[in-house]
Amino acid sequence: MSRLVALPTELLFRIAKITSIYTGFVPWGWEIDWLGQPVDRGALLRLALTCKTLAAVALQLLYRHASTVNWNGYLDTATSLFRTLCSRPDLAAHVTELTLGTDYHWHYFDAAVLGIALPREPNTHYKRQDWLISPDEAALFNKALRDHGITDTRGTKLWEPGIAGYSDFYGDDYQDDDEADYQDDDEADYQDDGANASDEQEHDSLSTYRIEAIKTNGHPHVDGSSRTCSALAALAIVKSPNVQRLCLSSRSWTLPRTVQSIVSLHRLTEVYLAGDPDSGSLEDFHLDSSFNWLFAAAPALRKLSLGSVRKIRDVAPCTLTELVLVEADLENTSVREMCKSFPALQRLSFGASFLEGDCAKCSYVIRHIVKTYKNSLCYLRLDWSWAEEIPPLRKAADVSLAGLKSMTRLTELVVATPFLHRDKNADDRGFWASLLAPNLNVLRFEDISGDWRALPLISAVGDNCSQMRSVTVECSRPPADEAAVRSMLDSKRIGHEFCYTVTDESAYSDGYSDGSDESDESDESDGSDDSEDSEDSEDSDESDESGWTDDSDDSEESEESDD
């Protein structure tokens, strides 16, 4: 057996795929053409039987990452994955990473319209290409839904594109259901859950998920597809007891509100939830009470990542230690809910996606972060790089980071923003000193555009942070006081490592926006380039000895020296 385990992973994957094709259990996306055409079923059978012992090892590797997302974009294996997780607990026990993407929503919604071809699977008495969800699979899923008590307590009418009922797709019922769903979603966003508790209990018996068999030539239905995806997503989660990392991309569906019977997900430590930033307001991702059952079932959950989240509401307090927000556009109420729902954070990455005119949100976010996590946060990343540029007439207090100085446990700070600095005439040293926590070890600034001076930053660090090890700045152009900084570092007054990196792309865009043309650049490059390059090379030699790191291009240095 040790020799079998030592086989290349790629070979084990292929062996497992052959066996899974033969047995009819396809765990995740596989290309129809990977074995070549035509496929000899007899050869597959003989090979699968020969490799039976190897497959026992290979299947464990294959099911380690179960996913509905295929790297080649095929949407034909989602049903097979859900069927396997529901009917083969021995295989589901191997799943340590589960990815449920948005593609299988369009699989159930657009397959009939786009004519997506589905492969034939052996050991079945029906043709795979004729069904998106077969009658046998629907019966299997519905039994699992009843066993785990997976219900939707929003009280909206259920409609699924089943074996019958397609003639009513364009009828009055479709219009009523559609309007009811939008109205219900709006009410769910703004009404209090406590006031609606009685309504939810009243509809519990009527809102049990039910999945109907779906033919490929049947009429799709948006609401039916989203509910099908919600139910199958919940089944996949509760049927994977050993999952450690869960990735959900809920572009057109959300998790069920209630799961009554669930085995503890005692190994789940990381959850990634994402919406679609380009989908518009109709498909914004909201973190609400529908995720409470998932958080409650995962006592070891430590990290939560949210992509393109627009609202946080009614999330039960959770013992998370790390929260990552990417392109988040949260109102003030959602910021308060975030602090209330995750009170014990030790690491926080807040990536904002604010529009122009909303720059006051930056200050609001910082104030509440300082107020809530003053004594617990050791890592903080503030990323305003996705936010639009602040208008010239904005107030300096809108983006002030002064409150960070009181965070005594903070050891690592990363700030990514193109508009960090205040007016050029302001006291830069005082500005830097106002945001430096006393116990910082690592300090990093990213995406700084425009003119800036490094000497006030270094002197502020030297006077206020005795434990600082490294200071890094990623900018669009070198600091204006580069020569003075070199001299200061050469004198070894500061023992901290300081470096800056000039990003080529940002430098190019800044040069373009400043109105510089090729003729001016050519005039500047003619004449004293050789002497300037020699001086820069001498400076770089000195910087190597003093710990200074400069990744800027020669052309950029020559332009700065001319300035």
BELTA-V950561 format. One line per field, one symbol per residue. ss: DSSP state (a for helix, b for strand, c for the rest). Layout:
ss->???
This chain:
ss->caaaacccaaaaaaaaaaaaaaacccccccccccccccccaaaaaaaaaacaaaaaaaaaaaccbbbccccccccccaaaaaaaaaacaaaaccccbbbbccaaaaaaaaaaaacccccccccccccaaabbbcaaaaaaaaaaaaaacbbccccccccccccccaaacccaaaaaaaaaaaaaaaaaaaccccccaaaaaaaaaacbcccccbbccccccaaaaaaaaaaaaaaaaaccccccbbbbbccccccccbbccccccccccbbbbbccccccaaacbbbcaaaaaaaaccccccbbbbbcbbbbcccccccccbbbbbbbcccaaaaaaaaaacccccbbbbbbcccccccaaaaaaaaaaaaaacccccbbbbbccccccccccccaaaaccaaaaacccccbbbbbcccccccccccaaaaaaaaccccccbbbbbbbccccccaaaaaaaaaacccccbbbbbbccccccaaaaaaaaaccccccbbbbbbcaaaaaaaaaaccccaaaaaaaacccaaaaaaaaaaaaaaaaaaccbbcccaaaaaaaaac
